[in-house]
Amino acid sequence: MSLDKKPQTMKPLTAANKLGIYLPAAPEEFRNDPISRTELDELRTNPPQWLTELRRTGPFPRDIVARKLGVSNSGLTRAGVSDSLTADEIAALLADPPEWLIRERESYAAVRAEDERAQAKEAERRAATNRSAKGF
């Protein structure tokens, strides 16, 4: 007596997040139907034209816009940037950065530098603890 397993599915928003695409820009059939893990794997390995085009030109989801601009999601919010931007819009911002983008990039770089410094200090502390535990 064998029971057929029902394939695991996910909501379109979850699949879009895993694919790094902006859900409202995806085709209607993708937005309206649950996606199985097998279908997601197939989209990853053999992306259809619409997926390739979305990944190339956008519009991109907020987290990818932030990464491409070198700012945080909070920085986008402070600047009043919409949920999504296209590749052309991002390129235009990078080519002639407005004051808010310069400021947010500097702030984000400072935060990243501080995080790296704190991680290095923690790694150094752990190494010292390990050496003292081993009797060195």
N, C-alpha and C positions, 0 to 999 in steps of 0.2 A: 504494500500500500504506500504509494509515494504521493506526496503533496507537491504540486507545482508551486514553486516560489514566485510570488508576485515581484516584479522588478522594482527596485527602489527608485522613486522619482523625487524630483525637487521642483520647487516653484520656479517659474521663469526668472524672477528677480535673483534667486540664488544662483541659477545657472549663468545669468548675465554677469554677476559679480565674479564668478569663477573664471569666466572667459575674458573679463576686463572690458566689457562693453556697456554702453548706456542703453538700458532696456527700452525706453520709448523710441529709440532709433532702429531697433530690431524689427524684422518683418512680423506681421500680425500673427502668423502661425506659430512663431517662436514665443511671442508675448502671451498667447492665450492658452497654450497647452503645457501640462507638466512635462519635464524632460527627465528621461531615465539616465542613470549613470553611463549606460552603454552609449546612448545618444550623445551625451556630453563628451565622452572619450572620442567618439567619432568626429564630433565638431572640432576637437582639439587636434586630432591627427590629420584629418582631411577637411579643413575649413572650406565651406562654400564661399562663393564669390561675395555675397553680402557681408559675411563675417570678416573676410580679408579686407574688404573696402572699409568697413566700420573701424577696424583696428588701425588702418592706415590714415584715414581722413577724419574719423570721428563722426559725430560728436562723442566726446569722451566723458566718462563719469567723473565726478568731482575729485576722487582720490588720484586719478590718473592726471587730471588737469593740474592738481597741486604738485605732483611729482615732476611733471614736464616743466612747470614754471619754477621749480625749486623753492616752493613755499609750503606751509602747512595748510591743512583744511581750514583751520581757524583763521589763517591769514586771508584765505579767499573770502571767508565770511566777513571779516573786518573790512575788506575792500568792496563788499557788495557784489561779488562776482556770482553769476548765475550757476545753476547746477552743472551745466555742461558747456564746453567750448569745442570748436572744431580745430583741426590741425592748423588751418590758415589763421584763425583767430589767435591761437597760441603763438604762432610764428610772428604775427604782427606785434603782439605784446613783447616778445623777446627782442625783436628788432628795434623797437623804440619803447623801452620800458617806462611806464608812468611812475610817478613818485612812490605810489603805494607798493608797486612791485619791487622797486629797489629797496625800500625800507623793509618789506616782509622777507626778502631774500637775505638781507643782512641779519635780521633777527633770527631767521631759521638756521642760518649758518652758525650763529653764535650758540644757539641751543644745541645743535649737533656737536659742536666743538666741546661744549660743557659735558654733554653725555659721554663723549669719547674719553674726556679727561677723567670723569667719574668711573667709567668702566676700567680704565687703565689703573687707577688708584685701587679699585676693588680687586683687580687681578693681582696687583703687587701685594696687597694685604693677604690674599689667599696664599700666594706663594710663600710669604714670610711665615704664615701659620703652618703651612705644610713642612717647611724647613725646620721649624722649631719642634713640630710634632715628631719628626724623624730624628731629632737630636743633632742637627747640624748647627 
